[in-house]
Amino acid sequence: MHRGAPRRMKIVLFSREEIANRGGWTMTPFTITFNEWEPRSGDVVSRCSFLVVQGELEFLMSIGVPHMLWTTTWSKLEEKDKKRLVLRVGLERLLKKLTSGDYPRESTKSSQEIILATDDEIEVDKYLVKLCKFQTKAPAGLVCKVAVENDQLQAKTCQPLCNECSIPDSDLLCSHLSHPECWSSVSQTSRSRDIGSAMCEKGRDPANTSECKPGGQQCWQLVFEPAKVAQEIPTDLPDRVADEIDFLNLAFVHVHSKRILELSQARSISDLYGSCATEQDFMFKVAVIADLVNKLSMADALSEEERDGIEGSVNLLEVYLNKFHQGFGDFLISNLRSIVDVRNSFPVHSKSKRLIKSFELLDIEYPVYHWQKAWEKVLFAFWSSLRKLRRLTMSEAR
């Protein structure tokens, strides 16, 4: 197979400044609302679910936490602590998914499920320790940053006092709660801290701040805006794509006894090399990648019944991933579908929302001013998707 130019190992890293100047450092925020708590009495898994909204995108995410993962015996925990721990772990895993980009790219009413693996042991003590963004560490100990001016303890606090304060853990706290005021009570036998008042960016009355958490006030929301990590774009991407096609075919032969991508000639690979200086160059090269995407064959990995009525290689691949790797392939499907959409709809005449969204998902700013960088983003998305698919496929061989 012709591999074009000599292999180079230089890595091009886009700086924070470059990405920030392009206006691409942050994403459209996600708004997360609480959907359901499922203790599953008598079962071995507790679940919580959240509704995630980003612009017009909307989907449900359910997180299942097997009781056997806790290092402390589950039965010894109080019910309120069980719920608190599952919610904290669940939101932590959900935010990791959103940060990595591994989430549905089209609205769906069916819930995407995350089940923690049996080797993902959870330390109960870590999640029983309350996190509070309103405390700070001084040389003498913890200080409450929202203590009132005439506070009896002069803002001094400690972890046991913070644990008993009515404000929820910071990772569960509603994003719209603001300006809480903390009061201390001191007697000969005890000391305590509690929130006396607070404000709400939504104009609600957060009288009982302890309910400003999932499953408490119905207006609870978490607004999450993950930063985009600067991508490391290898300059030898055409070589890597060619290698990854070989590796992916070997993986599918090993697991399904059939290649996933048959190449009748090397021309399509050689077309990936060379510069991309113009819009015409970009359109041609994207068409080459889209043709490779459309040649992905899932015929031997799915039954005739599973393939019935499903058209298009990406749609069939999505069926395959939902069958064998549910919840782990959304990002690569989004990449491949976006590449095909760009090929079918570019250049933009009507500025369709779908096409603009495809450019956004591929991390390409529109309108395009630098065709070489845009092409590198497309090739990078294709290569990383093949690599993810190969790793998922190989996991079936274990």
Summary of the structure (lengths in Angstrom):
residues: 398
radius of gyration: 25.5
end to end distance: 30.3
largest distance: 86.0
contacts: 1134
relative contact order: 0.11
helix: 39%
strand: 19%
